[in-house]
Amino acid sequence: MDLFADRFGGEAPGDEDVVFGSGNTYGLESLDTMRFASALLQTFGDKVYDLKIENFTTLRGIHEQLRNG
């Protein structure tokens, strides 16, 4: 969540906010997405490699993939 805190003064996105991909409201770029995914590796391990890019737009979508994957 430091990615968002650094850019938006500590304001974290909501579960359904589009945070990655086209149309995101945070102005994040591909490199930011890669940094976020890399940070997930520490907690979720190899599950991160199975994430579907189509559902990698909201924090809820990412969490559900990691939990159910």
C-alpha positions as CSV (number, residue, x, y, z in Angstrom):
1,M,0.0,0.0,0.0
2,D,3.1,2.2,0.2
3,L,2.7,2.7,-3.6
4,F,-0.5,4.6,-3.0
5,A,0.6,6.3,0.2
6,D,3.6,7.8,-1.6
7,R,1.6,9.2,-4.4
8,F,-1.6,10.2,-2.7
9,G,-0.7,11.3,0.8
10,G,-1.7,8.0,2.5
11,E,-5.1,7.7,0.8
12,A,-5.7,4.0,0.1
13,P,-7.9,3.0,-2.8
14,G,-11.2,1.3,-2.1
15,D,-11.8,-2.4,-2.9
16,E,-13.6,-1.6,-6.2
17,D,-11.5,1.3,-7.4
18,V,-9.8,0.7,-10.7
19,V,-6.1,0.9,-9.7
20,F,-4.4,-0.9,-12.5
21,G,-4.9,-1.0,-16.3
22,S,-6.5,1.5,-18.6
23,G,-8.9,3.9,-17.0
24,N,-7.3,3.7,-13.6
25,T,-7.9,6.7,-11.4
26,Y,-4.4,6.7,-9.9
27,G,-2.2,7.4,-12.9
28,L,-0.2,4.3,-12.3
29,E,1.9,2.9,-15.2
30,S,3.1,-0.6,-16.1
31,L,6.2,-0.3,-14.0
32,D,4.1,0.5,-11.0
33,T,2.0,-2.6,-11.6
34,M,5.1,-4.7,-11.8
35,R,6.4,-3.3,-8.5
36,F,3.0,-4.0,-6.8
37,A,3.0,-7.6,-8.2
38,S,6.6,-8.1,-7.0
39,A,5.7,-7.0,-3.5
40,L,2.9,-9.6,-3.5
41,L,5.5,-12.3,-4.0
42,Q,6.8,-12.0,-0.5
43,T,3.4,-12.8,1.0
44,F,1.7,-15.0,-1.7
45,G,4.6,-16.7,-3.4
46,D,4.0,-18.6,-6.6
47,K,0.3,-17.7,-6.6
48,V,1.2,-14.3,-8.0
49,Y,2.4,-15.9,-11.3
50,D,-1.1,-17.4,-11.8
51,L,-2.9,-14.0,-11.6
52,K,-5.1,-13.3,-14.7
53,I,-4.4,-9.9,-16.1
54,E,-8.1,-9.3,-16.9
55,N,-8.9,-9.4,-13.2
56,F,-5.8,-7.3,-12.2
57,T,-7.7,-4.0,-12.0
58,T,-9.1,-3.7,-8.5
59,L,-7.7,-4.7,-5.2
60,R,-10.7,-6.9,-4.5
61,G,-10.2,-8.8,-7.9
62,I,-6.5,-9.3,-7.0
63,H,-7.3,-10.5,-3.5
64,E,-10.0,-12.9,-4.7
65,Q,-7.6,-14.4,-7.3
66,L,-4.9,-14.9,-4.7
67,R,-7.3,-16.4,-2.1
68,N,-9.1,-18.7,-4.5
69,G,-6.1,-19.5,-6.8
